[in-house]
Structure formats: structure tokens, C-alpha cells
Amino acid sequence: MTRVALLAAVLALSATALADDDPIAVEGEIIEVHGTAPRTTPPQPQHYNSLETPPYSDHAILSDAWTRAWLVLELDETGTVARVKFLKKPGYDLEKIALAQVFGQKFSPALDADGKPMRTRIVWKLEWPSAWWLNMWGNPRNTVPMTGWPPHRADASVPCRGTAPLSLGSMHPVYKDCSQPDLSKVDQVAWIYPPAQKS
């Protein structure tokens, strides 16, 4: 499950507790914490297929763009997406489509060490492969093709933007967006709420 790698970037689910080298005594008592925080269970997407692509905008199709969106999703205790932040916008008039996709996604709730549902945040990726590249495989535009044996995603062989020489002789040079989320922006970006909810 490719999104599981993204869910590894779950924010505030498992933290390591470290003791200070120079603990401060309070009223004659010193407390040292060693080890890791209690195990928690991360949320899992429901009805999710890692080979499905989101809908395309006309601008993305006509630009033959290969792009990604990176978002932080805040999930409530029921696994519902309560609010989101863009760490990277996809461009090409795809922002509204991205928001519709994430607000429509449902997750199993994250569980604390006692098995109780808890609020959490995860990093989530949406990707739009080049429309021309998908058409070349003869697949529907909403599905990334599989190839080879053992079967693997056909986009594994597509070079990342900026890592290969330009194909100036090609009408459709295909380079995928291999960008990674910039977590340093988390506190600088405003939350976006579902259309019916403002806070």
C-alpha cells in the first residue's frame, strides 16, 4: 500500500520521550522518562485504491502536467477529515479537486495506547500523472497502469523532473513530480475547513 509510506509521516502519533542531560529538581524529586511513548494505531484509509488518480482539470490535461499535492489532514475521533492544509499545491486549477478528494475520504480512526479513538494528523499525497502518458497506456485516465513481472506501477520507470536531460525531440516529454512534503511549512499555512463548516 503506497499510502502507508505516507502515513508513516503521521504527525504526533508516536514520539520518543527523552530525558534531559541535566534534569531539574523540583521539591527534591527528579523524574526521568526513558523509552518511547506507548504504541498507537494510525488511521487507515477506507475504500482506497492506490492506483486510482483524482479527476483532472482541463488546464492539467491541456498542459500535459504531472503534478502532486501534499496535504496535512486533521482527522477527528471518527476518522472524518475535519480540516486540511496544503504543504504543496498542485497548480493547474486542481486545488478544488484536491479538497473535494480529501474531504470525501474516510479513515478508520487512530487509536491511542488504550484502544480509544483519538484525533490525529497525517500527511497525504494526491498525484495526477500526465494525461498523455496515461492515454498512451490505453488505460482509463483514473487508473495508473501496472506492468512487468512481478507486476509493478508503470510510473516507476518515469524519471523525476530535473533528474534527466530534456527530451527536446519529443512532443510529450514525460517527467513526474517527485516532490516530497515540506513539513517546515506546517505552522505557516492556514487550515481549510469543509465547505459546510467554518471555524
Secondary structure as UniProt FT lines:
FT   HELIX           2..7
FT   TURN            8..9
FT   TURN            27..28
FT   STRAND          44..45
FT   TURN            50..51
FT   HELIX           58..63
FT   STRAND          67..75
FT   TURN            77..78
FT   STRAND          80..88
FT   TURN            92..93
FT   HELIX           95..104
FT   STRAND          106..108
FT   STRAND          110..111
FT   TURN            113..114
FT   STRAND          117..118
FT   STRAND          120..128
FT   HELIX           131..136
FT   TURN            137..138
FT   TURN            141..142
FT   STRAND          146..147
FT   TURN            148..151
FT   STRAND          152..153
FT   HELIX           154..157
FT   TURN            161..162
FT   TURN            168..169
FT   HELIX           183..188
FT   TURN            195..196
//
